[in-house]
Amino acid sequence: DRGGLCRVPSRHANQQALEGPLQQASNECSMNQPKTKVYRHELLPTHFLERAGDAYADRIAVVDGEVEYTWRDFRTRARRFASALQAQGLEKGDRIAFLALNSEPLLLAHFGVPLAGGTLVSINTRLTSAEIGYILEQSGSTKVFYSPELRDQIPDTLSGVALLNVEDEFEDLLSQGGDDALPTSGFHEDETLAINYTSGTTGPPKGAMLTNANTAFCITRIIGD
């Protein structure tokens, strides 16, 4: 004892002292674990739409100019879009880009693309053609849906990217999809739902990856407020 100071036991000494009881507790915990997997409900934003299609079926969900959709209708359109994308060969994790004005197809993409298992790449309409080309290439997008007013911003040098006009081709694509609910049992809340790119003020645009859980928490916060 020097001036009332106490010596603190070393980390190694503490670890040795605790090691026995901790190991015993760990063994007991393992023995008491259930043999079957504990039920888990993934945080998927598409679940909100599925529920709204039942709970608020006849309420107006979307107004785009003179066009209105109820929650039931909007959910059906999301299902059709998702199943049509899958029918065209979309695989889980494929990137689908949108260069579109504020419109119902763009909103629909935020549900339809992840419902199909894809990742949405929604592009800032104020970016230059070179920046948009960079994003499409860097993200590995296989399709880009665009508003006709923005067609000139998409480089003609793109390779392996299908271009679809949201005014002339979108409804035809939806007509190829189905109305039934799509299975999401293999989806996980930590998987990427969307990639949002920065404006690239200090260099090339950089993609920020948002997971299903990120987006679900944002939705619940908005609802809560």
C-alpha positions as protocol buffer text, in pm:
chain_id: "A"
residue {
  index: 1
  type: ASP
  ca { x: 0 y: 0 z: 0 }
}
residue {
  index: 2
  type: ARG
  ca { x: 148 y: 336 z: -108 }
}
residue {
  index: 3
  type: GLY
  ca { x: -49 y: 639 z: -3 }
}
residue {
  index: 4
  type: GLY
  ca { x: -375 y: 443 z: 0 }
}
residue {
  index: 5
  type: LEU
  ca { x: -342 y: 325 z: -363 }
}
residue {
  index: 6
  type: CYS
  ca { x: -476 y: -17 z: -454 }
}
residue {
  index: 7
  type: ARG
  ca { x: -326 y: -245 z: -716 }
}
residue {
  index: 8
  type: VAL
  ca { x: -573 y: -331 z: -990 }
}
residue {
  index: 9
  type: PRO
  ca { x: -556 y: -701 z: -1087 }
}
residue {
  index: 10
  type: SER
  ca { x: -416 y: -756 z: -1436 }
}
residue {
  index: 11
  type: ARG
  ca { x: -645 y: -838 z: -1727 }
}
residue {
  index: 12
  type: HIS
  ca { x: -481 y: -1180 z: -1747 }
}
residue {
  index: 13
  type: ALA
  ca { x: -556 y: -1251 z: -1382 }
}
residue {
  index: 14
  type: ASN
  ca { x: -918 y: -1143 z: -1425 }
}
residue {
  index: 15
  type: GLN
  ca { x: -954 y: -1358 z: -1733 }
}
residue {
  index: 16
  type: GLN
  ca { x: -824 y: -1665 z: -1547 }
}
residue {
  index: 17
  type: ALA
  ca { x: -1058 y: -1601 z: -1257 }
}
residue {
  index: 18
  type: LEU
  ca { x: -1362 y: -1571 z: -1483 }
}
residue {
  index: 19
  type: GLU
  ca { x: -1271 y: -1835 z: -1736 }
}
residue {
  index: 20
  type: GLY
  ca { x: -1406 y: -2131 z: -1538 }
}
residue {
  index: 21
  type: PRO
  ca { x: -1752 y: -1989 z: -1448 }
}
residue {
  index: 22
  type: LEU
  ca { x: -1799 y: -1838 z: -1795 }
}
residue {
  index: 23
  type: GLN
  ca { x: -1718 y: -2163 z: -1969 }
}
residue {
  index: 24
  type: GLN
  ca { x: -1957 y: -2352 z: -1741 }
}
residue {
  index: 25
  type: ALA
  ca { x: -2235 y: -2101 z: -1811 }
}
residue {
  index: 26
  type: SER
  ca { x: -2168 y: -2123 z: -2185 }
}
residue {
  index: 27
  type: ASN
  ca { x: -2193 y: -2501 z: -2177 }
}
residue {
  index: 28
  type: GLU
  ca { x: -2522 y: -2489 z: -1984 }
}
residue {
  index: 29
  type: CYS
  ca { x: -2661 y: -2231 z: -2229 }
}
residue {
  index: 30
  type: SER
  ca { x: -2570 y: -2450 z: -2526 }
}
residue {
  index: 31
  type: MET
  ca { x: -2741 y: -2749 z: -2367 }
}
residue {
  index: 32
  type: ASN
  ca { x: -3062 y: -2549 z: -2321 }
}
residue {
  index: 33
  type: GLN
  ca { x: -3080 y: -2418 z: -2679 }
}
residue {
  index: 34
  type: PRO
  ca { x: -3389 y: -2532 z: -2874 }
}
residue {
  index: 35
  type: LYS
  ca { x: -3326 y: -2786 z: -3145 }
}
residue {
  index: 36
  type: THR
  ca { x: -3537 y: -2596 z: -3397 }
}
residue {
  index: 37
  type: LYS
  ca { x: -3460 y: -2249 z: -3536 }
}
residue {
  index: 38
  type: VAL
  ca { x: -3619 y: -1965 z: -3342 }
}
residue {
  index: 39
  type: TYR
  ca { x: -3890 y: -1790 z: -3548 }
}
residue {
  index: 40
  type: ARG
  ca { x: -3760 y: -1478 z: -3718 }
}
residue {
  index: 41
  type: HIS
  ca { x: -3943 y: -1216 z: -3922 }
}
residue {
  index: 42
  type: GLU
  ca { x: -3708 y: -1033 z: -4157 }
}
residue {
  index: 43
  type: LEU
  ca { x: -3738 y: -655 z: -4182 }
}
residue {
  index: 44
  type: LEU
  ca { x: -3836 y: -616 z: -4547 }
}
residue {
  index: 45
  type: PRO
  ca { x: -3997 y: -291 z: -4674 }
}
residue {
  index: 46
  type: THR
  ca { x: -4205 y: -497 z: -4916 }
}
residue {
  index: 47
  type: HIS
  ca { x: -4391 y: -638 z: -4614 }
}
residue {
  index: 48
  type: PHE
  ca { x: -4538 y: -293 z: -4553 }
}
residue {
  index: 49
  type: LEU
  ca { x: -4688 y: -290 z: -4902 }
}
residue {
  index: 50
  type: GLU
  ca { x: -4823 y: -642 z: -4870 }
}
residue {
  index: 51
  type: ARG
  ca { x: -5002 y: -549 z: -4547 }
}
residue {
  index: 52
  type: ALA
  ca { x: -5129 y: -216 z: -4683 }
}
residue {
  index: 53
  type: GLY
  ca { x: -5281 y: -399 z: -4978 }
}
residue {
  index: 54
  type: ASP
  ca { x: -5507 y: -579 z: -4730 }
}
residue {
  index: 55
  type: ALA
  ca { x: -5551 y: -329 z: -4446 }
}
residue {
  index: 56
  type: TYR
  ca { x: -5610 y: -23 z: -4667 }
}
residue {
  index: 57
  type: ALA
  ca { x: -5711 y: -199 z: -4987 }
}
residue {
  index: 58
  type: ASP
  ca { x: -5955 y: 63 z: -5117 }
}
residue {
  index: 59
  type: ARG
  ca { x: -5778 y: 375 z: -4996 }
}
residue {
  index: 60
  type: ILE
  ca { x: -5590 y: 591 z: -5246 }
}
residue {
  index: 61
  type: ALA
  ca { x: -5218 y: 515 z: -5229 }
}
residue {
  index: 62
  type: VAL
  ca { x: -5072 y: 703 z: -5527 }
}
residue {
  index: 63
  type: VAL
  ca { x: -5177 y: 1000 z: -5736 }
}
residue {
  index: 64
  type: ASP
  ca { x: -4971 y: 1070 z: -6049 }
}
residue {
  index: 65
  type: GLY
  ca { x: -5131 y: 1343 z: -6253 }
}
residue {
  index: 66
  type: GLU
  ca { x: -5476 y: 1218 z: -6350 }
}
residue {
  index: 67
  type: VAL
  ca { x: -5398 y: 858 z: -6255 }
}
residue {
  index: 68
  type: GLU
  ca { x: -5486 y: 717 z: -5912 }
}
residue {
  index: 69
  type: TYR
  ca { x: -5412 y: 378 z: -5759 }
}
residue {
  index: 70
  type: THR
  ca { x: -5551 y: 223 z: -5442 }
}
residue {
  index: 71
  type: TRP
  ca { x: -5323 y: 26 z: -5212 }
}
residue {
  index: 72
  type: ARG
  ca { x: -5463 y: -296 z: -5357 }
}
residue {
  index: 73
  type: ASP
  ca { x: -5393 y: -177 z: -5712 }
}
residue {
  index: 74
  type: PHE
  ca { x: -5046 y: -51 z: -5626 }
}
residue {
  index: 75
  type: ARG
  ca { x: -4955 y: -379 z: -5459 }
}
residue {
  index: 76
  type: THR
  ca { x: -5077 y: -569 z: -5765 }
}
residue {
  index: 77
  type: ARG
  ca { x: -4865 y: -350 z: -5991 }
}
residue {
  index: 78
  type: ALA
  ca { x: -4559 y: -415 z: -5773 }
}
residue {
  index: 79
  type: ARG
  ca { x: -4620 y: -788 z: -5794 }
}
residue {
  index: 80
  type: ARG
  ca { x: -4661 y: -771 z: -6171 }
}
residue {
  index: 81
  type: PHE
  ca { x: -4343 y: -568 z: -6210 }
}
residue {
  index: 82
  type: ALA
  ca { x: -4146 y: -807 z: -5990 }
}
residue {
  index: 83
  type: SER
  ca { x: -4272 y: -1123 z: -6159 }
}
residue {
  index: 84
  type: ALA
  ca { x: -4217 y: -972 z: -6505 }
}
residue {
  index: 85
  type: LEU
  ca { x: -3855 y: -892 z: -6416 }
}
residue {
  index: 86
  type: GLN
  ca { x: -3805 y: -1247 z: -6291 }
}
residue {
  index: 87
  type: ALA
  ca { x: -3959 y: -1384 z: -6611 }
}
residue {
  index: 88
  type: GLN
  ca { x: -3701 y: -1186 z: -6807 }
}
residue {
  index: 89
  type: GLY
  ca { x: -3422 y: -1356 z: -6617 }
}
residue {
  index: 90
  type: LEU
  ca { x: -3356 y: -1130 z: -6319 }
}
residue {
  index: 91
  type: GLU
  ca { x: -3155 y: -1309 z: -6054 }
}
residue {
  index: 92
  type: LYS
  ca { x: -3116 y: -1221 z: -5689 }
}
residue {
  index: 93
  type: GLY
  ca { x: -2886 y: -921 z: -5648 }
}
residue {
  index: 94
  type: ASP
  ca { x: -2910 y: -800 z: -6009 }
}
residue {
  index: 95
  type: ARG
  ca { x: -2903 y: -420 z: -6034 }
}
residue {
  index: 96
  type: ILE
  ca { x: -3193 y: -241 z: -6203 }
}
residue {
  index: 97
  type: ALA
  ca { x: -3145 y: 131 z: -6269 }
}
residue {
  index: 98
  type: PHE
  ca { x: -3402 y: 409 z: -6297 }
}
residue {
  index: 99
  type: LEU
  ca { x: -3336 y: 750 z: -6451 }
}
residue {
  index: 100
  type: ALA
  ca { x: -3685 y: 888 z: -6417 }
}
residue {
  index: 101
  type: LEU
  ca { x: -3877 y: 1195 z: -6318 }
}
residue {
  index: 102
  type: ASN
  ca { x: -4082 y: 1193 z: -5999 }
}
residue {
  index: 103
  type: SER
  ca { x: -4357 y: 953 z: -6107 }
}
residue {
  index: 104
  type: GLU
  ca { x: -4551 y: 640 z: -6016 }
}
residue {
  index: 105
  type: PRO
  ca { x: -4315 y: 405 z: -6205 }
}
residue {
  index: 106
  type: LEU
  ca { x: -4020 y: 535 z: -6001 }
}
residue {
  index: 107
  type: LEU
  ca { x: -4212 y: 487 z: -5675 }
}
residue {
  index: 108
  type: LEU
  ca { x: -4321 y: 143 z: -5790 }
}
residue {
  index: 109
  type: ALA
  ca { x: -3960 y: 48 z: -5857 }
}
residue {
  index: 110
  type: HIS
  ca { x: -3878 y: 93 z: -5487 }
}
residue {
  index: 111
  type: PHE
  ca { x: -4109 y: -200 z: -5414 }
}
residue {
  index: 112
  type: GLY
  ca { x: -4114 y: -403 z: -5736 }
}
residue {
  index: 113
  type: VAL
  ca { x: -3739 y: -435 z: -5784 }
}
residue {
  index: 114
  type: PRO
  ca { x: -3660 y: -560 z: -5429 }
}
residue {
  index: 115
  type: LEU
  ca { x: -3971 y: -781 z: -5439 }
}
residue {
  index: 116
  type: ALA
  ca { x: -3814 y: -952 z: -5740 }
}
residue {
  index: 117
  type: GLY
  ca { x: -3488 y: -992 z: -5550 }
}
residue {
  index: 118
  type: GLY
  ca { x: -3307 y: -716 z: -5738 }
}
residue {
  index: 119
  type: THR
  ca { x: -3122 y: -407 z: -5618 }
}
residue {
  index: 120
  type: LEU
  ca { x: -3252 y: -66 z: -5722 }
}
residue {
  index: 121
  type: VAL
  ca { x: -3014 y: 198 z: -5856 }
}
residue {
  index: 122
  type: SER
  ca { x: -3210 y: 524 z: -5867 }
}
residue {
  index: 123
  type: ILE
  ca { x: -3004 y: 788 z: -6049 }
}
residue {
  index: 124
  type: ASN
  ca { x: -3004 y: 1162 z: -5983 }
}
residue {
  index: 125
  type: THR
  ca { x: -3159 y: 1325 z: -6291 }
}
residue {
  index: 126
  type: ARG
  ca { x: -2929 y: 1629 z: -6259 }
}
residue {
  index: 127
  type: LEU
  ca { x: -2610 y: 1434 z: -6323 }
}
residue {
  index: 128
  type: THR
  ca { x: -2420 y: 1463 z: -6648 }
}
residue {
  index: 129
  type: SER
  ca { x: -2421 y: 1199 z: -6917 }
}
residue {
  index: 130
  type: ALA
  ca { x: -2068 y: 1096 z: -6825 }
}
residue {
  index: 131
  type: GLU
  ca { x: -2160 y: 1057 z: -6457 }
}
residue {
  index: 132
  type: ILE
  ca { x: -2470 y: 855 z: -6543 }
}
residue {
  index: 133
  type: GLY
  ca { x: -2265 y: 630 z: -6769 }
}
residue {
  index: 134
  type: TYR
  ca { x: -2013 y: 580 z: -6490 }
}
residue {
  index: 135
  type: ILE
  ca { x: -2288 y: 483 z: -6243 }
}
residue {
  index: 136
  type: LEU
  ca { x: -2450 y: 236 z: -6479 }
}
residue {
  index: 137
  type: GLU
  ca { x: -2115 y: 72 z: -6550 }
}
residue {
  index: 138
  type: GLN
  ca { x: -1984 y: 80 z: -6193 }
}
residue {
  index: 139
  type: SER
  ca { x: -2309 y: -59 z: -6046 }
}
residue {
  index: 140
  type: GLY
  ca { x: -2331 y: -335 z: -6303 }
}
residue {
  index: 141
  type: SER
  ca { x: -2691 y: -246 z: -6390 }
}
residue {
  index: 142
  type: THR
  ca { x: -2848 y: -477 z: -6647 }
}
residue {
  index: 143
  type: LYS
  ca { x: -3149 y: -255 z: -6725 }
}
residue {
  index: 144
  type: VAL
  ca { x: -3221 y: 116 z: -6708 }
}
residue {
  index: 145
  type: PHE
  ca { x: -3576 y: 249 z: -6710 }
}
residue {
  index: 146
  type: TYR
  ca { x: -3588 y: 612 z: -6818 }
}
residue {
  index: 147
  type: SER
  ca { x: -3828 y: 901 z: -6868 }
}
residue {
  index: 148
  type: PRO
  ca { x: -3826 y: 1005 z: -7237 }
}
residue {
  index: 149
  type: GLU
  ca { x: -3729 y: 1360 z: -7138 }
}
residue {
  index: 150
  type: LEU
  ca { x: -3403 y: 1221 z: -6998 }
}
residue {
  index: 151
  type: ARG
  ca { x: -3304 y: 986 z: -7280 }
}
residue {
  index: 152
  type: ASP
  ca { x: -3026 y: 1214 z: -7407 }
}
residue {
  index: 153
  type: GLN
  ca { x: -2850 y: 1188 z: -7071 }
}
residue {
  index: 154
  type: ILE
  ca { x: -2789 y: 815 z: -7120 }
}
residue {
  index: 155
  type: PRO
  ca { x: -2466 y: 750 z: -7312 }
}
residue {
  index: 156
  type: ASP
  ca { x: -2501 y: 565 z: -7641 }
}
residue {
  index: 157
  type: THR
  ca { x: -2180 y: 376 z: -7570 }
}
residue {
  index: 158
  type: LEU
  ca { x: -2333 y: 150 z: -7304 }
}
residue {
  index: 159
  type: SER
  ca { x: -2283 y: -220 z: -7356 }
}
residue {
  index: 160
  type: GLY
  ca { x: -2500 y: -498 z: -7214 }
}
residue {
  index: 161
  type: VAL
  ca { x: -2760 y: -262 z: -7065 }
}
residue {
  index: 162
  type: ALA
  ca { x: -3121 y: -279 z: -7182 }
}
residue {
  index: 163
  type: LEU
  ca { x: -3303 y: 57 z: -7211 }
}
residue {
  index: 164
  type: LEU
  ca { x: -3677 y: 79 z: -7143 }
}
residue {
  index: 165
  type: ASN
  ca { x: -3897 y: 386 z: -7176 }
}
residue {
  index: 166
  type: VAL
  ca { x: -4130 y: 422 z: -6874 }
}
residue {
  index: 167
  type: GLU
  ca { x: -4400 y: 581 z: -7089 }
}
residue {
  index: 168
  type: ASP
  ca { x: -4403 y: 353 z: -7391 }
}
residue {
  index: 169
  type: GLU
  ca { x: -4278 y: 19 z: -7259 }
}
residue {
  index: 170
  type: PHE
  ca { x: -4347 y: 6 z: -6885 }
}
residue {
  index: 171
  type: GLU
  ca { x: -4715 y: -90 z: -6893 }
}
residue {
  index: 172
  type: ASP
  ca { x: -4649 y: -355 z: -7155 }
}
residue {
  index: 173
  type: LEU
  ca { x: -4387 y: -508 z: -6925 }
}
residue {
  index: 174
  type: LEU
  ca { x: -4630 y: -508 z: -6630 }
}
residue {
  index: 175
  type: SER
  ca { x: -4889 y: -689 z: -6841 }
}
residue {
  index: 176
  type: GLN
  ca { x: -4646 y: -981 z: -6864 }
}
residue {
  index: 177
  type: GLY
  ca { x: -4638 y: -1024 z: -6485 }
}
residue {
  index: 178
  type: GLY
  ca { x: -4872 y: -1202 z: -6244 }
}
residue {
  index: 179
  type: ASP
  ca { x: -5099 y: -1087 z: -5961 }
}
residue {
  index: 180
  type: ASP
  ca { x: -5003 y: -1349 z: -5703 }
}
residue {
  index: 181
  type: ALA
  ca { x: -4781 y: -1279 z: -5403 }
}
residue {
  index: 182
  type: LEU
  ca { x: -4415 y: -1361 z: -5455 }
}
residue {
  index: 183
  type: PRO
  ca { x: -4219 y: -1571 z: -5204 }
}
residue {
  index: 184
  type: THR
  ca { x: -3963 y: -1380 z: -4996 }
}
residue {
  index: 185
  type: SER
  ca { x: -3862 y: -1658 z: -4757 }
}
residue {
  index: 186
  type: GLY
  ca { x: -3505 y: -1655 z: -4891 }
}
residue {
  index: 187
  type: PHE
  ca { x: -3460 y: -1280 z: -4843 }
}
residue {
  index: 188
  type: HIS
  ca { x: -3260 y: -1133 z: -4555 }
}
residue {
  index: 189
  type: GLU
  ca { x: -3287 y: -791 z: -4392 }
}
residue {
  index: 190
  type: ASP
  ca { x: -2911 y: -736 z: -4426 }
}
residue {
  index: 191
  type: GLU
  ca { x: -2918 y: -775 z: -4804 }
}
residue {
  index: 192
  type: THR
  ca { x: -2885 y: -467 z: -5022 }
}
residue {
  index: 193
  type: LEU
  ca { x: -3213 y: -313 z: -5133 }
}
residue {
  index: 194
  type: ALA
  ca { x: -3077 y: -6 z: -5313 }
}
residue {
  index: 195
  type: ILE
  ca { x: -2756 y: 171 z: -5410 }
}
residue {
  index: 196
  type: ASN
  ca { x: -2777 y: 550 z: -5401 }
}
residue {
  index: 197
  type: TYR
  ca { x: -2493 y: 741 z: -5563 }
}
residue {
  index: 198
  type: THR
  ca { x: -2346 y: 1070 z: -5448 }
}
residue {
  index: 199
  type: SER
  ca { x: -2321 y: 1370 z: -5680 }
}
residue {
  index: 200
  type: GLY
  ca { x: -1945 y: 1320 z: -5717 }
}
residue {
  index: 201
  type: THR
  ca { x: -1841 y: 1674 z: -5618 }
}
residue {
  index: 202
  type: THR
  ca { x: -1492 y: 1562 z: -5511 }
}
residue {
  index: 203
  type: GLY
  ca { x: -1449 y: 1274 z: -5755 }
}
residue {
  index: 204
  type: PRO
  ca { x: -1653 y: 1004 z: -5929 }
}
residue {
  index: 205
  type: PRO
  ca { x: -1997 y: 931 z: -5778 }
}
residue {
  index: 206
  type: LYS
  ca { x: -1980 y: 682 z: -5491 }
}
residue {
  index: 207
  type: GLY
  ca { x: -2250 y: 428 z: -5417 }
}
residue {
  index: 208
  type: ALA
  ca { x: -2406 y: 408 z: -5070 }
}
residue {
  index: 209
  type: MET
  ca { x: -2560 y: 67 z: -5011 }
}
residue {
  index: 210
  type: LEU
  ca { x: -2891 y: 57 z: -4821 }
}
residue {
  index: 211
  type: THR
  ca { x: -3009 y: -270 z: -4674 }
}
residue {
  index: 212
  type: ASN
  ca { x: -3366 y: -388 z: -4628 }
}
residue {
  index: 213
  type: ALA
  ca { x: -3336 y: -316 z: -4256 }
}
residue {
  index: 214
  type: ASN
  ca { x: -3205 y: 39 z: -4319 }
}
residue {
  index: 215
  type: THR
  ca { x: -3507 y: 119 z: -4530 }
}
residue {
  index: 216
  type: ALA
  ca { x: -3758 y: -54 z: -4302 }
}
residue {
  index: 217
  type: PHE
  ca { x: -3636 y: 151 z: -4004 }
}
residue {
  index: 218
  type: CYS
  ca { x: -3667 y: 471 z: -4209 }
}
residue {
  index: 219
  type: ILE
  ca { x: -4027 y: 383 z: -4296 }
}
residue {
  index: 220
  type: THR
  ca { x: -4122 y: 309 z: -3936 }
}
residue {
  index: 221
  type: ARG
  ca { x: -3962 y: 635 z: -3824 }
}
residue {
  index: 222
  type: ILE
  ca { x: -4166 y: 831 z: -4080 }
}
residue {
  index: 223
  type: ILE
  ca { x: -4485 y: 653 z: -3974 }
}
residue {
  index: 224
  type: GLY
  ca { x: -4403 y: 717 z: -3609 }
}
residue {
  index: 225
  type: ASP
  ca { x: -4353 y: 1089 z: -3666 }
}
